[in-house]
Amino acid sequence: MPREHFYRIHHIRPRFKNDIESVLIFMATEISKIGEKPSDIFAESVNAAIKRYPGNITKKEKTINNWRTEISSLFGLFQTDSGRNVSFPGLRAVELADRQDLVLFFKLFLYHFQYPGGHLKPHENAELIRQGVHFRPAQHILKMLLAVEEKTKQRVWINKAEATHCIFNDLRVIRDGEDVLDTWKRISKNRQDRVEYDWKGDVIRYAGDILDYMEIANLVVCHGTQFFANSLEKAAVLKVVSSDDWFSGYDAFIKARAVSTPEVSALQEDWYKYVNMQRDDDFFKTDILAFIAKDEKDYNALKKKILSGIEDKIAEEGALGTKEIGDIGEGLVFGHESMRIKIGGREDLLHLIQHIPSHLALGYDIKSVELDATHRLIEVKTTISQRELDFSKFHLTPSEWSSADTYKEKYFVYRLLLSKHKLKLFILRDPVGQYKTDRLKMTPRNGADISFSPDKSGEWTELLEWKD
């Protein structure tokens, strides 16, 4: 790269990167419980939650403070109103705590992530502004891969070193808005010339982080060191590629190539409002089948298998997003319940299994039956992540907690854990009764945050697939 084009951008790297999915769900849940408090008390409460994370109890205060800064700065899990001197959970934290959907969380994170951005220290942001940097990494990478695939009619990929040296560290891209096909020409020529890149971890870490986060978001798939645009996530990928969303607070300074550190600092709260802005429930839809499928053939086979026998209960409209069909997690459980009853020899009861529309707000998702025809009312709680998580928390809304209290032993929570290529189901019965007998913990928060021990509160069971 000609030296005049070189400029290295970076961002905060969380100390918990290797365990990032577990940490973020845990912290989003804990932060959501804290609510709004004076900023100093809020910080103390967050620190106390960080110490409760497994392995942190002996960590020094400086390390705990760094965790808090990283959780706040990079991921925007809480916000501050300096005028009132209060801090409070960000909307992204509340969504993650309630929905347990890390794929959705990282899609929204990458959708908003830009340089310059409030995830950097003010003086670092000021330097980016003086350099004229104006860059959305996930968008540029996906736009390039899609444009080349459209032109060549072939699948193409990028690796972390190429992303680092040809995109992240090149002012032609991050400042000048270079056409993505020109970026690809440079990458292709380097491949033809057998250019050797510097692959050291401290060199490729920032572009590498973004590609890793894109994989967690299911926007790309990784084979070895090669990252491809995920062809099964067309809607989400196109939303990122076509978006003109941008935090414009820095724009006048970028145009002038001049800004002071205090002027950047004054924009921090506006930045966190931007990354936590309200988005429609279906803004990004986690297509669970696209998430667990290996390829398009596998996707179509899974779709046919899961919907077989329950098509009258769940409307099929193209991509199977969580809100479009009442959550495929619920569809999987519906199929499980139907098969459980069939195996039990009571096919005459299958018609009694019903998927409850969410707008009825009855406090449960599936109305099922026992083999003796008595009711089994099921609330489905699904956690979605790239890696398999051992996570024993979920949230019940006020209506769900009330229904659990009303129906007692007839009320079940099906805890469905979906990770790439693996599905696990844990069944918990009568959460209110278990709370009253100290078999699980409950913390009030616009309903109830539940924490349970798998060996005390229920049982893991095989997730059954409906078969005619």
PATIMAR-330787 format. One record per residue (C-alpha): residue in one letter; chain; x, y, z. Coordinates in steps of 0.001 Angstrom, whole numbers, plus 500000, padded with zeros to 6 digits. Each point is the difference from the previous one (the first is absolute). Layout:
<pts>
{pt "A","A",{X,Y,Z}}
...
</pts>
This chain:
<pts>
{pt "M","A",{500000,500000,500000}}
{pt "P","A",{501379,503441,499158}}
{pt "R","A",{500847,501651,503299}}
{pt "E","A",{497785,503023,499337}}
{pt "H","A",{496942,497709,500103}}
{pt "F","A",{500883,498274,503269}}
{pt "Y","A",{498063,500802,503162}}
{pt "R","A",{499221,497453,502698}}
{pt "I","A",{496577,500133,501621}}
{pt "H","A",{499108,498072,503127}}
{pt "H","A",{497339,499550,502670}}
{pt "I","A",{499743,498758,503569}}
{pt "R","A",{500638,496270,500264}}
{pt "P","A",{498116,498380,502893}}
{pt "R","A",{502065,497915,502377}}
{pt "F","A",{497224,497404,499861}}
{pt "K","A",{500082,499589,496188}}
{pt "N","A",{500562,496246,500199}}
{pt "D","A",{496852,499653,502109}}
{pt "I","A",{498128,502934,498531}}
{pt "E","A",{496600,498380,499422}}
{pt "S","A",{499625,498673,503545}}
{pt "V","A",{501268,503260,501513}}
{pt "L","A",{497666,502217,497983}}
{pt "I","A",{496856,498034,500834}}
{pt "F","A",{500975,499918,503687}}
{pt "M","A",{500831,503720,500128}}
{pt "A","A",{496940,501072,497992}}
{pt "T","A",{497823,498120,502484}}
{pt "E","A",{501773,501433,503040}}
{pt "I","A",{500039,503568,498649}}
{pt "S","A",{496296,499796,499147}}
{pt "K","A",{499260,499110,503623}}
{pt "I","A",{501789,503090,501340}}
{pt "G","A",{497648,502516,498417}}
{pt "E","A",{500618,503739,500166}}
{pt "K","A",{502241,501170,502835}}
{pt "P","A",{502377,502867,500807}}
{pt "S","A",{503036,499447,497791}}
{pt "D","A",{502432,499161,502804}}
{pt "I","A",{497607,497457,501537}}
{pt "F","A",{499259,498552,496554}}
{pt "A","A",{503735,499531,499364}}
{pt "E","A",{500397,498255,503360}}
{pt "S","A",{497070,497702,499170}}
{pt "V","A",{501480,499127,496601}}
{pt "N","A",{503359,499268,501625}}
{pt "A","A",{498304,497730,502522}}
{pt "A","A",{498299,498120,497133}}
{pt "I","A",{503313,499632,498160}}
{pt "K","A",{501548,498479,503113}}
{pt "R","A",{497181,497441,500109}}
{pt "Y","A",{500947,498694,496567}}
{pt "P","A",{501801,496650,500426}}
{pt "G","A",{503739,500485,500492}}
{pt "N","A",{499837,503715,500814}}
{pt "I","A",{499679,499980,503777}}
{pt "T","A",{503760,500357,500551}}
{pt "K","A",{500631,502507,497207}}
{pt "K","A",{501425,503393,500967}}
{pt "E","A",{497831,503115,500020}}
{pt "K","A",{501874,501425,496996}}
{pt "T","A",{499116,496936,497927}}
{pt "I","A",{496364,500194,501076}}
{pt "N","A",{499887,503685,499037}}
{pt "N","A",{501495,499152,496609}}
{pt "W","A",{497310,497401,499432}}
{pt "R","A",{497349,502600,500785}}
{pt "T","A",{501550,502484,497582}}
{pt "E","A",{500183,497422,497221}}
{pt "I","A",{496413,498850,500561}}
{pt "S","A",{498822,503600,499885}}
{pt "S","A",{502235,501488,497315}}
{pt "L","A",{500036,497256,497390}}
{pt "F","A",{496558,498468,500427}}
{pt "G","A",{497999,502880,501500}}
{pt "L","A",{498264,497835,502582}}
{pt "F","A",{499291,502995,502193}}
{pt "Q","A",{499545,503726,499547}}
{pt "T","A",{500585,503103,502104}}
{pt "D","A",{498068,503241,500328}}
{pt "S","A",{502594,502412,501393}}
{pt "G","A",{497422,502749,500439}}
{pt "R","A",{498159,497895,502559}}
{pt "N","A",{503144,498109,501083}}
{pt "V","A",{498332,496620,499446}}
{pt "S","A",{500862,496864,498037}}
{pt "F","A",{497606,497354,498755}}
{pt "P","A",{499880,496800,497866}}
{pt "G","A",{500164,500529,496246}}
{pt "L","A",{497271,498653,497767}}
{pt "R","A",{502431,497505,498448}}
{pt "A","A",{500703,498556,503464}}
{pt "V","A",{496291,499673,500797}}
{pt "E","A",{499331,498319,496632}}
{pt "L","A",{502825,497526,500482}}
{pt "A","A",{498905,499211,503556}}
{pt "D","A",{496401,499438,498930}}
{pt "R","A",{500474,498285,496631}}
{pt "Q","A",{503251,498109,500646}}
{pt "D","A",{500794,500460,496309}}
{pt "L","A",{503707,500647,499493}}
{pt "V","A",{499672,499760,496227}}
{pt "L","A",{497562,502920,500018}}
{pt "F","A",{502155,501908,502494}}
{pt "F","A",{503102,499792,497832}}
{pt "K","A",{498072,500872,496838}}
{pt "L","A",{498867,503235,501656}}
{pt "F","A",{503463,500627,501442}}
{pt "L","A",{501650,499695,496571}}
{pt "Y","A",{497239,501983,498318}}
{pt "H","A",{500822,502993,502217}}
{pt "F","A",{503762,499503,500273}}
{pt "Q","A",{502001,502690,498215}}
{pt "Y","A",{503198,502029,500018}}
{pt "P","A",{499982,502586,501508}}
{pt "G","A",{497802,498725,502813}}
{pt "G","A",{499474,500404,503713}}
{pt "H","A",{501579,496599,500651}}
{pt "L","A",{503358,501804,499847}}
{pt "K","A",{501559,502359,502531}}
{pt "P","A",{499269,503650,499107}}
{pt "H","A",{503601,500853,499105}}
{pt "E","A",{500212,496927,497754}}
{pt "N","A",{496738,500940,498329}}
{pt "A","A",{501268,503535,499497}}
{pt "E","A",{503019,498691,498097}}
{pt "L","A",{497777,497870,497747}}
{pt "I","A",{497901,503080,499263}}
{pt "R","A",{503082,502037,499102}}
{pt "Q","A",{501010,497227,497615}}
{pt "G","A",{496579,500151,498348}}
{pt "V","A",{499134,496372,500791}}
{pt "H","A",{496404,499101,499143}}
{pt "F","A",{499590,496217,499995}}
{pt "R","A",{497522,497219,500771}}
{pt "P","A",{502028,496771,499943}}
{pt "A","A",{497265,497358,499869}}
{pt "Q","A",{498277,501848,497178}}
{pt "H","A",{503156,500351,497879}}
{pt "I","A",{500983,496346,500415}}
{pt "L","A",{496547,498651,499147}}
{pt "K","A",{499496,502463,497164}}
{pt "M","A",{503293,498922,498469}}
{pt "L","A",{499313,496268,500278}}
{pt "L","A",{496507,500378,498512}}
{pt "A","A",{501157,502267,497171}}
{pt "V","A",{502764,497586,498988}}
{pt "E","A",{497680,496994,500171}}
{pt "E","A",{497504,501849,497815}}
{pt "K","A",{502718,500850,497470}}
{pt "T","A",{501789,496633,499916}}
{pt "K","A",{497054,497701,500791}}
{pt "Q","A",{502302,498217,502432}}
{pt "R","A",{500271,499812,503791}}
{pt "V","A",{502849,502165,501297}}
{pt "W","A",{501635,500439,503379}}
{pt "I","A",{502300,502202,502030}}
{pt "N","A",{502335,499194,502880}}
{pt "K","A",{501001,502033,503041}}
{pt "A","A",{503368,501080,498607}}
{pt "E","A",{498458,501245,496744}}
{pt "A","A",{497308,501851,501918}}
{pt "T","A",{502682,501598,502173}}
{pt "H","A",{502514,501081,497366}}
{pt "C","A",{497674,500701,497057}}
{pt "I","A",{497006,501499,501806}}
{pt "F","A",{500413,501007,503647}}
{pt "N","A",{503465,501550,499639}}
{pt "D","A",{499465,501694,496637}}
{pt "L","A",{498875,503633,499805}}
{pt "R","A",{498696,499401,496489}}
{pt "V","A",{497287,497895,501635}}
{pt "I","A",{499465,501498,503448}}
{pt "R","A",{500333,503666,498963}}
{pt "D","A",{499361,500246,496280}}
{pt "G","A",{497141,497508,499693}}
{pt "E","A",{501696,497952,497304}}
{pt "D","A",{497724,497943,497755}}
{pt "V","A",{499855,496451,501318}}
{pt "L","A",{500978,498511,496637}}
{pt "D","A",{503214,502042,500082}}
{pt "T","A",{500719,498572,503445}}
{pt "W","A",{499453,496525,498592}}
{pt "K","A",{502345,500663,497053}}
{pt "R","A",{502758,500765,502490}}
{pt "I","A",{499280,496823,502002}}
{pt "S","A",{499887,497902,496816}}
{pt "K","A",{503280,501437,498706}}
{pt "N","A",{501669,499276,503327}}
{pt "R","A",{498804,496414,499762}}
{pt "Q","A",{501339,499683,496468}}
{pt "D","A",{503325,501510,501086}}
{pt "R","A",{500098,497695,503041}}
{pt "V","A",{500405,502941,502339}}
{pt "E","A",{500759,498855,503544}}
{pt "Y","A",{498074,501899,502687}}
{pt "D","A",{500953,500575,503605}}
{pt "W","A",{497731,497591,501893}}
{pt "K","A",{501210,500802,503523}}
{pt "G","A",{497153,500122,502500}}
{pt "D","A",{500575,503587,501068}}
{pt "V","A",{499961,501079,496323}}
{pt "I","A",{496796,498315,498789}}
{pt "R","A",{498042,500145,503271}}
{pt "Y","A",{497647,502894,499177}}
{pt "A","A",{498847,498857,496573}}
{pt "G","A",{500019,496497,501461}}
{pt "D","A",{497637,501048,502776}}
{pt "I","A",{497495,501432,497547}}
{pt "L","A",{500055,496864,497859}}
{pt "D","A",{499556,497863,503131}}
{pt "Y","A",{497041,502150,501065}}
{pt "M","A",{498560,499706,496484}}
{pt "E","A",{500201,496227,500351}}
{pt "I","A",{498172,500099,503357}}
{pt "A","A",{497353,502176,498301}}
{pt "N","A",{499705,497337,497263}}
{pt "L","A",{500771,502621,497335}}
{pt "V","A",{503044,498009,498863}}
{pt "V","A",{500991,496364,500211}}
{pt "C","A",{503572,498972,500664}}
{pt "H","A",{501804,497033,498444}}
{pt "G","A",{503497,499768,501401}}
{pt "T","A",{501376,503534,499613}}
{pt "Q","A",{497590,500999,497224}}
{pt "F","A",{496879,502113,500643}}
{pt "F","A",{497105,499856,497504}}
{pt "A","A",{496790,502056,499962}}
{pt "N","A",{497236,497782,501410}}
{pt "S","A",{497703,499206,497081}}
{pt "L","A",{497306,498764,502397}}
{pt "E","A",{499735,503421,501674}}
{pt "K","A",{499202,501996,496864}}
{pt "A","A",{497546,502391,501659}}
{pt "A","A",{502310,500914,502877}}
{pt "V","A",{503078,500300,497773}}
{pt "L","A",{498159,502268,497554}}
{pt "K","A",{498721,502160,502848}}
{pt "V","A",{503584,500643,501127}}
{pt "V","A",{501252,500526,496444}}
{pt "S","A",{497253,502413,498938}}
{pt "S","A",{499773,502008,503220}}
{pt "D","A",{500762,503714,500089}}
{pt "D","A",{499646,500098,503807}}
{pt "W","A",{502871,501945,501496}}
{pt "F","A",{500674,501912,503213}}
{pt "S","A",{500303,503498,498568}}
{pt "G","A",{501169,501808,503128}}
{pt "Y","A",{503609,500026,498766}}
{pt "D","A",{499282,500942,496383}}
{pt "A","A",{500603,503755,500196}}
{pt "F","A",{503319,499366,501743}}
{pt "I","A",{501000,497365,497430}}
{pt "K","A",{499283,502454,497205}}
{pt "A","A",{502109,502664,501714}}
{pt "R","A",{502701,497476,501003}}
{pt "A","A",{500143,501791,503333}}
{pt "V","A",{498601,499211,503439}}
{pt "S","A",{501017,500263,503644}}
{pt "T","A",{499861,497174,502504}}
{pt "P","A",{497333,501795,502110}}
{pt "E","A",{497834,500389,496886}}
{pt "V","A",{500200,496252,499406}}
{pt "S","A",{499282,499272,503676}}
{pt "A","A",{496862,502119,499800}}
{pt "L","A",{498593,497563,497407}}
{pt "Q","A",{500420,496815,502055}}
{pt "E","A",{496489,499895,501419}}
{pt "D","A",{498523,500609,496548}}
{pt "W","A",{502072,497088,498679}}
{pt "Y","A",{498558,497623,502589}}
{pt "K","A",{496486,501199,499186}}
{pt "Y","A",{500725,499137,496371}}
{pt "V","A",{501270,496460,500630}}
{pt "N","A",{497066,499400,502366}}
{pt "M","A",{497300,501490,497804}}
{pt "Q","A",{496668,498213,499796}}
{pt "R","A",{499757,497619,497067}}
{pt "D","A",{496906,498145,498822}}
{pt "D","A",{499697,496449,501297}}
{pt "D","A",{500549,498648,496494}}
{pt "F","A",{502863,502385,499113}}
{pt "F","A",{502324,496988,499993}}
{pt "K","A",{498297,496621,500092}}
{pt "T","A",{502006,497086,501308}}
{pt "D","A",{499205,497287,497503}}
{pt "I","A",{500787,497060,502253}}
{pt "L","A",{499953,497521,497145}}
{pt "A","A",{502582,502082,498125}}
{pt "F","A",{502023,500060,503200}}
{pt "I","A",{500106,496248,500582}}
{pt "A","A",{500088,498901,496335}}
{pt "K","A",{503314,499007,498405}}
{pt "D","A",{499009,501132,496494}}
{pt "E","A",{496973,500788,497842}}
{pt "K","A",{499159,496331,499453}}
{pt "D","A",{500121,499375,503730}}
{pt "Y","A",{497918,503144,500575}}
{pt "N","A",{497201,498777,497734}}
{pt "A","A",{500075,496526,501572}}
{pt "L","A",{499773,501444,503515}}
{pt "K","A",{497208,502336,498960}}
{pt "K","A",{497988,497131,498550}}
{pt "K","A",{500637,497752,502995}}
{pt "I","A",{499108,502571,502661}}
{pt "L","A",{496894,501315,498301}}
{pt "S","A",{498686,496560,499089}}
{pt "G","A",{496895,499277,502032}}
{pt "I","A",{499704,503493,501486}}
{pt "E","A",{499446,502140,496926}}
{pt "D","A",{496458,500795,501123}}
{pt "K","A",{501386,501449,503208}}
{pt "I","A",{502900,502083,498676}}
{pt "A","A",{499772,502189,496918}}
{pt "E","A",{502838,499550,497543}}
{pt "E","A",{501098,503228,498320}}
{pt "G","A",{503415,499712,498383}}
{pt "A","A",{502798,500480,502543}}
{pt "L","A",{498950,498610,503335}}
{pt "G","A",{500645,502916,502354}}
{pt "T","A",{499244,499807,503698}}
{pt "K","A",{497177,502538,499895}}
{pt "E","A",{498489,498877,496692}}
{pt "I","A",{499113,496539,501221}}
{pt "G","A",{499867,500437,503757}}
{pt "D","A",{503602,498809,500300}}
{pt "I","A",{501300,496832,498374}}
{pt "G","A",{501098,499048,503510}}
{pt "E","A",{496312,499698,500806}}
{pt "G","A",{499535,498082,496754}}
{pt "L","A",{502700,497549,501037}}
{pt "V","A",{498308,499533,503375}}
{pt "F","A",{496607,499585,498301}}
{pt "G","A",{501515,497194,497912}}
{pt "H","A",{501573,498519,503148}}
{pt "E","A",{496679,499971,501845}}
{pt "S","A",{498168,498484,497051}}
{pt "M","A",{502566,497212,499776}}
{pt "R","A",{499944,499438,503787}}
{pt "I","A",{496245,499432,499874}}
{pt "K","A",{500279,497802,496908}}
{pt "I","A",{502714,497830,501585}}
{pt "G","A",{497798,499732,503087}}
{pt "G","A",{497301,498402,497878}}
{pt "R","A",{497501,502880,500250}}
{pt "E","A",{499763,501272,496422}}
{pt "D","A",{496354,500661,500786}}
{pt "L","A",{501213,502951,502132}}
{pt "L","A",{502175,501655,497341}}
{pt "H","A",{497264,502442,499031}}
{pt "L","A",{500079,501422,503545}}
{pt "I","A",{503572,501278,499609}}
{pt "Q","A",{499748,503669,499054}}
{pt "H","A",{502418,502800,499234}}
{pt "I","A",{498758,503113,501840}}
{pt "P","A",{500230,503298,498047}}
{pt "S","A",{502228,502445,501884}}
{pt "H","A",{497465,502840,499815}}
{pt "L","A",{497680,498042,502325}}
{pt "A","A",{502579,500441,502807}}
{pt "L","A",{498833,496901,501879}}
{pt "G","A",{503404,499524,501594}}
{pt "Y","A",{500994,496878,498079}}
{pt "D","A",{500847,499069,496401}}
{pt "I","A",{498793,496412,499614}}
{pt "K","A",{496865,498382,501402}}
{pt "S","A",{500857,496306,500169}}
{pt "V","A",{498682,496957,501855}}
{pt "E","A",{501142,497148,502198}}
{pt "L","A",{499274,496440,498920}}
{pt "D","A",{496953,500056,502295}}
{pt "A","A",{498677,503065,498082}}
{pt "T","A",{500628,502506,502822}}
{pt "H","A",{501513,503339,498990}}
{pt "R","A",{503720,500718,499638}}
{pt "L","A",{500621,503724,499419}}
{pt "I","A",{503414,500782,498588}}
{pt "E","A",{502013,503223,499826}}
{pt "V","A",{502932,499633,497593}}
{pt "K","A",{503244,501840,500793}}
{pt "T","A",{502598,499760,497260}}
{pt "T","A",{503653,501011,500195}}
{pt "I","A",{501853,500302,496697}}
{pt "S","A",{503793,500122,499779}}
{pt "Q","A",{502840,498836,497770}}
{pt "R","A",{501649,498060,502829}}
{pt "E","A",{498213,497589,502296}}
{pt "L","A",{499190,501847,503227}}
{pt "D","A",{499299,498565,503417}}
{pt "F","A",{497611,502736,501018}}
{pt "S","A",{497404,499595,502734}}
{pt "K","A",{498109,503289,499971}}
{pt "F","A",{496905,501318,498278}}
{pt "H","A",{497396,502737,500381}}
{pt "L","A",{496260,499629,500527}}
{pt "T","A",{497724,502929,499196}}
{pt "P","A",{497346,501065,502539}}
{pt "S","A",{497313,498016,498140}}
{pt "E","A",{502265,496930,499797}}
{pt "W","A",{500833,500138,503725}}
{pt "S","A",{496310,500486,500800}}
{pt "S","A",{499044,497005,497844}}
{pt "A","A",{502704,497910,501653}}
{pt "D","A",{498545,500954,503389}}
{pt "T","A",{496459,499184,498856}}
{pt "Y","A",{500640,496664,498295}}
{pt "K","A",{502761,498763,502328}}
{pt "E","A",{501008,496404,499069}}
{pt "K","A",{498242,500276,496647}}
{pt "Y","A",{502387,502818,498996}}
{pt "F","A",{503321,499100,498359}}
{pt "V","A",{502946,501980,498700}}
{pt "Y","A",{501781,498331,497082}}
{pt "R","A",{503541,501373,499887}}
{pt "L","A",{501180,499487,496427}}
{pt "L","A",{503714,500584,499396}}
{pt "L","A",{500950,500355,496342}}
{pt "S","A",{503648,500106,499029}}
{pt "K","A",{501533,499362,496601}}
{pt "H","A",{498975,496438,499029}}
{pt "K","A",{498791,499077,503518}}
{pt "L","A",{496611,500266,501704}}
{pt "K","A",{499435,499325,503711}}
{pt "L","A",{496761,500046,501963}}
{pt "F","A",{499603,500432,503763}}
{pt "I","A",{496531,499653,501567}}
{pt "L","A",{499174,501866,503194}}
{pt "R","A",{496639,499530,501726}}
{pt "D","A",{498090,502395,502299}}
{pt "P","A",{502535,502855,500312}}
{pt "V","A",{497943,501817,502653}}
{pt "G","A",{499754,496858,502122}}
{pt "Q","A",{503720,499427,499622}}
{pt "Y","A",{500681,503592,501044}}
{pt "K","A",{497859,499599,503099}}
{pt "T","A",{501893,496832,500948}}
{pt "D","A",{503433,501554,499313}}
{pt "R","A",{500800,497783,497025}}
{pt "L","A",{500627,503011,497760}}
{pt "K","A",{500628,503717,500430}}
{pt "M","A",{497716,502794,498838}}
{pt "T","A",{500763,503732,499783}}
{pt "P","A",{497113,502373,499176}}
{pt "R","A",{500613,502053,496828}}
{pt "N","A",{496919,500860,497974}}
{pt "G","A",{498974,496430,500679}}
{pt "A","A",{502649,497612,501279}}
{pt "D","A",{503624,499144,499257}}
{pt "I","A",{500467,496297,500675}}
{pt "S","A",{503261,498266,500875}}
{pt "F","A",{499971,496241,500452}}
{pt "S","A",{502283,497045,500566}}
{pt "P","A",{499474,497284,497364}}
{pt "D","A",{500576,497192,502479}}
{pt "K","A",{497253,501322,502334}}
{pt "S","A",{497380,501641,497834}}
{pt "G","A",{499189,497681,497119}}
{pt "E","A",{501533,497715,497415}}
{pt "W","A",{501704,499985,496638}}
{pt "T","A",{498086,498062,497388}}
{pt "E","A",{500447,499078,496377}}
{pt "L","A",{498346,502465,497649}}
{pt "L","A",{497610,497831,497996}}
{pt "E","A",{499398,500657,496302}}
{pt "W","A",{496524,499621,498589}}
{pt "K","A",{499729,497064,497606}}
{pt "D","A",{496855,498887,498225}}
</pts>
